[in-house]
Amino acid sequence: MPAWQPTATRETLKSRAQLLAYVRGFFAQRDVLEVETPVLGRHGVTDLNLEGIPAAVTAAGVQGGWLQTSPEYHMKRLLAAGSGSIFQVARVFRNGERGRRHNPEFSMLEWYRTGFDDAALMQEVADLVCGWLACPAPVTLSYRDAVRDLAGFDPMTITDLELSRYCERWLEPGQLADMERDACLDLVMSFVVEPELGRDRPVFITRYPSSQAALARTSDDQGFAVAHRFELYVGGLELCNGYWELTDPEEQRERFANDNRLRTAAGKPEMAIDAALLAALDRGLPECAGVALGLDRLLMLKTGAADIQDVIAFPIERA
């Protein structure tokens, strides 16, 4: 029989309640509307690196469904419908993720600011995070410079062969043969770069390769296509992922199709495209920037916890 007691102390649960109150007060001062969207949706995501949890729903002619990996698609439908700037404290789900920093179910703070670009949103992220942690304001470092400084090579110019040889230390030869370039770069970020980020003070990483843009806009930087995407690191811990949002529905369709091509190449099933999201983009997504921030990780930093189970009441083993 599994243990019935919570893994978080009462003091930590109290700190979580204080964090939620702080977040809601932060956005109330800025007149950002709190919303709720479905935890159980009709579609999952196409992203190669995200695995959703399917649901066996039978209701009102709807079959199947997915626990949401993020409230993003539904929140963008609200934006297209004229909601204005919005935020949400959401329960989200990602299959196969369990470790010191991961639980299959976790708390995400996601918000979208109409009229903002990525630079403006980074300032607001800094205000929220540093206001809660009472830490210095973040510095900003490009993805290219971070990899060059910490891994010792240029991620924009290194050849695929050179990159594979660099990653041999972590994988078997057969595994390397099947890995895409971005998957190799992700290994370098995970094992070499990320643990060193934000040790002295928080740091924003910006200007990711355009192949890692996900739902962000892209532009040219010194002859290389880069994404208007940022991540914030504090003490080697990634806290959030933000974008100056892509608003072009045709480019979004192509990105979804490319995601499914990558999934097929990796031996993963294709995912159905969310037609409701594309219809909302066709209607018109306002100029905006959005970000998703892990509340459990933010609480870990506040309390000094080394394991996510210390800041949630019931991790998956006790759920």
C-alpha angles and dihedrals in degrees: 000000000000119000112268099205122099118252093220121076123236089252090056092048088052090051089052090053089050090051092053091049090048092051093049092047091048093056095039088060089054095045093242112156120236113225139178125217132179120295086195112052137174094242139045127204131275095217109130092219098050124078117194128203113243122223126211097224124167111179137129091350093309117127126195122349139178138252102239122255088199137355089236101112095048093044091052089054088055090049091051089050091057103262095143120211111354142177136192138192101214140180107227135182136216121177122231095015114127128137142096090308101027138068122169089240119043144152120264130187109206127178141171127204118200114220092021128118124202093272093054092047092049089059091052092047089052091050092052098043098040091044089057098040096036089225133142119279114271125260120221126237129174120240089240094053093044092055093043092050098044106025098033101233139086109252091201097056107026112113122241090246093051090047092050091051090051090054096047090096092070104037144048115251092250091055093051092054091063098044124107120225093255091051089056091048089050089056090053091049093048099045104029114017110032098053089061098046121107096006096133097027136343116289134200115215111207143172099045118187111280089243086069095047096110101175098349131107119253135217141169122276117181091329096314126103110239136180127244088233132125139188127195121220127192120180093345091308122120109226107175149002119214139180143192088233125246110238100178107105095198093053089047090054090052092049091052090050091049090049089057091048088055091047091052091049089051093050094251125132119260116251125228112250116245101245092186091059092049090049089053090050089049088054089052134272110220120239103278149141125224139190139189118210128188108235094191090057092047088053090048089058092048095050099034092241116164095198130048091226088068092065101040124068099225122015118199093277090060101029 
